């Protein structure tokens, strides 16, 4: 369904409410850019958007496919498709729920197609609308605003994984029975999260490269993103996510479990051997014979 559709020009939203698809398409030649937001659209809705904005058919098909990793593709000279993975941590189930945002980016429009968990973009739009100097930078500013929100959403996932990992460490090193199933489950969730997040570095680099000559406008938006992403406490860069989530805890806990089992076997063998030797010593030659 269509969540919002707005035309931005001279650093501001031109209408209070959403505009229709035909009206939005007609304004593409008037300057500024259109931002159309869709959430889990039907095939018919996507077909209408494709025809209205002249999107490449393969790009639309790609946007309907759930991807394992972020990526960026160029289907037409001025239209890029950027795939972003969103994430939310289910603390009760100790699972990471993934969603996806497909962003069609062109000089005159941004079309976002959201699928699944944690893909809300109202905050990104509202944040951008409060920064007219960024809106004036054009459609790339919308992409960077979306990236900021997506990356911000990774922080609670990291915190949830670390909290559960810390609980496992406390259990393992307290001498209690190691929760093997929980260890492997969390390892899988952490690994899946890393695989979904880490390629974002390549995506942002590719977007900046392909924006290169177009725009001082793209550069202004990119500079905003760089400042925001490196502001203390704002966002979680993918490399930092990797460092924090894939710490040695899971391996340490798992290895500790196996080491404890091995030590117990060695202890029993040695204890058994010592007991046998003790029998021989105590019994003396008579027992030996």
Protein Blocks (a to p, Z undefined) as FASTA:
>chain_A
ZZbdcddeehiafbfbdcdfklmmmmmmngpjdddddehiafklmmmmmmmnopafklmm
mmmpccfbdcdddfbfklccdddddddddfklopacdddddddddfkbccdddehjhiaf
klmmmmmmmmmklmmnojmlmmmmmmmmmmmmmmmmmmmmmmmmmmmmmmmmnopacdfk
lmmmmmmmmmmmmmmmmmmmmmmmmmmmmmmmnofklmmmmmmmmmmmmgghiajafklm
mmmmmpcklmmmmmmmmmmmmmmmmmmmmmmmmmmmmmmmmnommlmZZ
